[in-house]
Amino acid sequence: MLILVWFVICIIFYFVQLLLGNSGHALEVFAVLSAISIFPISKIRYKIK
């Protein structure tokens, strides 16, 4: 499961850097998208158990 989270975070980081580059808001967008993507992954993880 940790590998899935790491893979999703890397993809999100790549797209944020591609779209926003060195913008001052790139880190905030990355944090929000990461939180939004990790939430469903955690729900799926606890549903399986």
Secondary structure, 3 states (H helix, E strand, C coil): CHHHHHHHHHHHHHHHHHHHCCCCCHHHHHHHHHHHHHHHHHHHHHHHC
